[in-house]
Amino acid sequence: MYTITIYNKDFSTAHTTLFHGPDFSNLQYDLQLMKPGGLQFRVQLRNAKATPDNFQLFNKVILSEDGTDLMITYIENLSMDTNTMDITCTGILGLFKKRLYSANLAGDSATAFEAILTATNAIDDTGITFGTSDVVDTITDVKFNRSTILAAWSKLANLAGSEFIINGDKTLDFLQEIGTDQSASVVLRYRVTQINMATLNEFSVDVEGKDMTNKVVGLGSGGITDVQQSAASITKYGVLESSKSLIQTDDATDLATETANFVANHKEEFYAPSIVVNTSKIDASILGIGDTVTVDLNNGFIEVNGAYRIIKKMVSVSNNLTEEVNLELMAVGINVLPNTPFEDIVSIEDRVSLLESEL
């Protein structure tokens, strides 16, 4: 059974627990790799638990299933009519887009990553504590000036080629890779000539080239620059040039590393399958963000095979508890996460804010 527990802003007080069916309906949630994700549900206004104190904006909300905490969120929007109220929550990572950080960092990446969380908790405790890290990487000099906490963490992760996640137990992990390898046991299959062997209900595939680039000028702080390119990609696709603003990077070696990582992640087209799982054949509850699965798709036009990671898991739960589970996947070795048009706009706004912070 799904339950929703509502806390105050710092988890110090549990206001109430809602139960799926008696207390809420229309449950939808999505978990994403290094993105906030979200949660939506509906309550009846006549329910005694539907009070202004319980549903204050920025109250923390934990979604659980059968006693296991799935995700931590906060209330960001309430939309109501005469009888019902729809609650929209944002994954807890979104809160760290509303916290700023200024410092120059050098040394061990994991230590720097934890220091950022410690600094923002000292201002106003988020209730999130540092968990574990297996990242072995050193940064030379990275400058943050009124950067969002989420942007600062993303910067360190990009430099180290690593990932981060906030777990259901309110701990923040900084790891080389999130998730487990389930590719030997989980096969997402649809072949037009073997439909009876399908383990999914439907799929779609985007062959993405919008963000491809194979020759990049990295623009660091203080006017330093670095140029990286992929000869193999240029031979195949022609020259695709771009510049990348990395003005928080002061050191030439770090700039070269970050620019090279950007080229490596953008030099090739990538396939982005979206799959609706057949839950009668695959237990979708065991599939987590970052997990690796095997994909075997063929619709007569395109064939997609190999090891893919789950970068987004979307679950819709009907009132009779049937679930539709949609997975978005990215090939192993590809570390660029596709943006929606809205996220593209947010990215532009973030870059403008970053430039303003340097003034």
C-alpha positions in Angstrom: 0.0 0.0 0.0 1.1 3.5 -0.8 1.2 6.0 2.1 2.2 9.7 2.2 3.6 11.3 5.3 3.6 15.0 5.6 6.2 16.8 7.8 7.0 20.4 8.5 9.9 22.1 6.6 12.8 20.4 8.4 11.2 17.0 9.2 11.1 17.9 12.9 7.3 17.4 13.2 5.2 14.8 11.4 1.8 16.4 10.7 -0.2 13.4 9.3 -0.1 10.2 7.3 -2.4 9.7 4.3 -3.4 6.3 3.0 -4.1 5.5 -0.7 -7.8 5.1 -1.1 -9.3 6.6 2.0 -7.2 9.7 2.0 -5.8 10.3 -1.5 -6.2 9.2 -5.1 -4.9 10.0 -8.6 -1.3 9.1 -7.6 1.5 9.8 -10.0 5.2 10.1 -9.3 8.4 10.1 -11.2 12.0 9.5 -10.1 14.9 10.9 -12.2 18.6 10.6 -12.3 20.2 13.8 -10.8 17.0 15.7 -11.4 14.2 16.5 -8.8 11.4 14.4 -10.2 7.9 14.9 -8.8 4.8 13.6 -7.1 1.1 14.4 -7.7 -2.0 13.3 -5.8 -5.6 14.4 -5.0 -7.4 14.8 -1.7 -11.1 15.5 -0.9 -11.5 18.8 0.8 -14.0 17.2 3.2 -11.3 14.9 4.5 -10.3 15.9 8.0 -6.6 15.7 7.1 -7.0 18.4 4.4 -6.0 21.3 6.6 -3.9 24.5 5.8 -1.3 23.3 8.3 -0.8 19.9 6.7 -0.7 21.3 3.2 1.4 24.4 3.7 3.8 25.1 0.8 7.3 23.6 1.3 6.1 21.1 3.9 8.1 17.9 3.3 6.3 14.9 1.9 7.6 11.3 1.9 6.0 8.7 -0.4 6.3 5.1 0.8 5.2 1.8 -0.5 4.7 -1.1 2.0 6.9 0.6 4.5 9.7 1.5 2.1 10.3 5.2 1.5 10.4 5.8 -2.2 11.0 9.5 -2.5 11.3 12.7 -0.6 9.5 15.8 -1.9 8.1 19.2 -0.8 4.8 20.8 -1.6 5.1 23.4 -4.4 1.6 23.9 -5.7 -2.0 23.4 -4.6 -4.9 23.6 -7.1 -8.4 23.2 -5.8 -12.1 23.5 -6.8 -15.2 23.2 -4.7 -14.6 19.6 -3.6 -11.0 18.4 -4.3 -7.5 19.6 -4.1 -4.6 18.5 -6.4 -1.2 18.6 -4.7 2.0 18.9 -6.8 5.3 18.1 -5.0 8.8 18.5 -6.3 11.6 16.1 -5.5 13.9 17.3 -2.7 16.7 18.0 -5.1 14.6 20.9 -6.3 14.9 22.6 -2.9 18.7 22.9 -3.6 17.9 25.2 -6.6 16.6 27.6 -4.0 19.8 27.7 -1.9 22.9 29.7 -2.9 26.6 29.0 -2.3 29.8 31.0 -2.6 33.3 29.6 -2.0 36.5 28.5 -3.7 37.0 24.8 -3.4 40.0 22.6 -4.0 41.2 19.2 -3.0 39.1 16.0 -2.5 35.9 16.1 -4.5 33.9 14.1 -2.0 35.0 16.4 0.8 34.0 19.5 -1.2 30.7 17.9 -2.1 29.9 17.3 1.6 31.1 20.8 2.6 28.5 22.4 0.3 25.7 20.5 2.1 27.2 21.3 5.5 27.3 25.0 4.7 23.7 25.3 3.5 22.4 23.2 6.5 24.2 25.6 8.8 22.1 28.4 7.4 18.8 26.5 7.6 18.7 22.8 8.2 17.3 20.9 5.2 17.0 17.7 7.1 19.3 16.0 4.5 22.6 14.5 5.8 25.6 13.3 3.9 25.7 9.5 3.2 28.4 7.8 1.4 30.9 8.4 -1.5 33.2 6.2 -3.5 34.4 9.1 -5.7 38.2 9.4 -5.8 38.9 12.7 -7.6 40.7 15.9 -6.9 39.8 19.4 -8.0 42.4 22.1 -8.3 40.4 25.3 -8.1 36.6 25.7 -8.6 34.9 29.0 -7.8 31.3 29.4 -6.8 29.8 32.8 -6.5 26.1 32.8 -5.6 25.6 29.5 -7.5 22.7 27.3 -6.6 23.6 24.3 -4.5 22.3 22.0 -7.2 24.4 23.7 -9.8 27.5 23.4 -7.5 26.9 19.7 -7.0 26.4 19.2 -10.7 29.7 21.0 -11.4 31.6 18.7 -9.1 29.9 15.6 -10.5 30.7 16.7 -14.1 34.4 17.2 -13.2 34.6 13.8 -11.5 32.4 11.9 -14.0 30.2 10.9 -11.1 26.6 11.1 -9.9 24.6 11.9 -6.8 21.2 11.0 -5.3 19.1 11.7 -2.2 17.8 8.5 -0.8 14.5 7.7 1.0 16.3 7.8 4.3 17.2 11.5 3.8 20.9 10.8 3.0 22.9 12.3 0.1 25.2 9.9 -1.8 28.0 11.1 -4.2 29.0 8.0 -6.2 30.8 7.0 -9.4 27.5 5.5 -10.6 24.0 5.3 -9.2 22.0 2.0 -9.4 22.7 -1.7 -9.8 23.4 -3.9 -12.8 20.3 -6.0 -13.6 21.1 -6.5 -17.2 21.4 -10.3 -16.8 17.9 -10.7 -15.4 15.8 -7.9 -16.8 15.3 -7.8 -20.5 13.0 -5.2 -22.0 12.1 -6.9 -25.3 9.9 -6.2 -28.3 10.7 -7.7 -31.7 8.1 -7.4 -34.5 8.8 -10.9 -35.6 8.4 -12.3 -32.0 5.6 -10.4 -30.4 4.7 -13.2 -28.1 8.1 -12.8 -26.4 7.5 -9.1 -25.6 8.1 -7.9 -22.0 6.7 -4.5 -22.7 3.4 -3.0 -23.7 4.7 -0.3 -26.0 7.8 1.7 -26.8 9.1 4.8 -28.6 12.6 5.8 -29.5 14.1 9.2 -30.2 17.3 9.3 -32.2 18.7 12.6 -30.8 21.1 14.9 -32.5 20.0 18.3 -31.3 22.7 18.6 -28.7 25.5 16.9 -30.6 28.9 18.7 -30.9 32.3 17.3 -31.7 34.5 20.4 -31.4 34.1 22.5 -28.2 35.7 25.6 -26.9 35.7 25.5 -23.1 35.5 29.0 -21.6 37.0 29.2 -18.1 37.4 31.9 -15.5 39.8 34.7 -16.1 39.8 34.3 -19.9 41.4 30.8 -20.0 40.2 28.6 -22.8 40.6 25.0 -24.0 39.6 23.3 -27.2 38.7 19.6 -27.4 37.4 17.6 -30.4 36.6 14.1 -31.6 38.3 13.3 -34.9 36.1 10.2 -35.3 32.9 12.1 -34.9 34.1 14.8 -37.2 34.9 12.2 -39.9 31.4 10.7 -39.5 29.2 13.8 -39.1 31.3 16.8 -40.1 32.4 19.6 -37.8 29.8 20.5 -35.2 31.2 23.4 -33.2 30.1 24.9 -29.9 31.4 26.8 -26.9 30.7 25.8 -23.3 30.7 28.4 -20.5 32.6 26.9 -17.6 33.4 30.2 -15.8 33.5 28.6 -12.4 36.7 26.7 -13.4 39.9 28.6 -12.7 42.4 25.9 -13.4 43.6 25.0 -16.9 43.8 21.3 -16.2 40.3 21.1 -14.7 39.0 23.1 -17.7 40.6 20.6 -20.1 39.1 17.7 -18.2 35.6 19.2 -18.1 35.7 20.2 -21.8 36.9 16.8 -22.8 34.1 15.2 -20.8 31.6 17.4 -22.5 32.9 16.3 -26.0 32.8 12.7 -25.0 29.2 12.9 -23.9 28.0 14.9 -27.0 30.0 13.6 -29.9 27.6 10.9 -31.0 23.9 10.6 -31.7 22.1 8.7 -28.9 19.0 6.6 -28.8 16.5 7.4 -26.0 14.0 4.7 -25.7 10.8 5.2 -23.6 9.1 1.9 -22.6 5.8 1.0 -20.9 6.6 -2.1 -18.9 4.4 -5.2 -19.0 4.1 -5.6 -15.3 2.7 -9.1 -15.6 6.1 -10.2 -17.0 8.5 -7.9 -15.2 8.4 -6.8 -11.5 8.8 -3.1 -12.0 9.1 -2.5 -8.3 12.7 -3.8 -8.4 13.8 -1.3 -11.0 15.5 1.8 -9.6 17.0 4.9 -11.0 20.4 4.3 -12.5 19.9 0.6 -12.8 21.2 -1.2 -15.9 18.9 -3.4 -17.9 19.1 -5.1 -21.3 17.1 -3.6 -24.2 16.2 -5.6 -27.3 13.9 -3.6 -29.6 13.0 -4.0 -33.3 10.0 -2.5 -35.0 11.0 -3.4 -38.5 12.7 0.0 -39.0 15.1 0.6 -36.1 16.9 -1.9 -33.9 18.1 -1.0 -30.5 20.1 -3.5 -28.5 22.4 -3.4 -25.5 22.8 -2.3 -21.9 20.8 0.8 -21.0 20.4 2.7 -17.7 17.1 3.9 -16.3 17.2 7.7 -16.1 13.5 8.2 -15.4 10.8 6.0 -13.9 7.2 7.3 -14.0 4.4 5.5 -12.2 0.7 6.1 -12.4 -1.5 4.3 -9.9 -5.2 3.8 -10.5 -7.7 3.8 -7.7 -7.9 0.0 -7.9 -4.1 -0.1 -7.4 -3.1 -1.2 -11.0 0.0 0.6 -12.1 1.4 1.8 -15.4 5.2 2.1 -15.3 7.0 4.1 -18.0 10.8 4.0 -18.2 13.1 6.4 -20.0 16.5 4.9 -20.8 20.0 6.0 -21.9 22.8 3.7 -23.2 25.5 2.8 -20.8 28.4 5.2 -21.2 26.3 8.2 -22.2 26.3 10.7 -19.4 24.2 13.5 -20.9 20.6 13.7 -19.7 18.0 15.0 -22.3 16.1 18.2 -21.4 12.5 19.0 -22.0 11.8 22.4 -23.6 10.9 23.8 -20.2 14.2 22.5 -18.8 16.0 24.2 -21.7 14.5 27.5 -20.6 15.5 26.9 -17.0 19.0 26.0 -18.1 19.3 29.4 -20.0 18.0 31.2 -16.9 20.6 29.4 -14.8 23.4 30.5 -17.1 22.2 34.1 -17.0 22.1 33.9 -13.2 25.7 32.5 -13.2 26.9 35.4 -15.4 25.2 37.9 -13.1 26.9 36.4 -10.1 30.3 37.2 -11.7 29.4 40.9 -11.9 
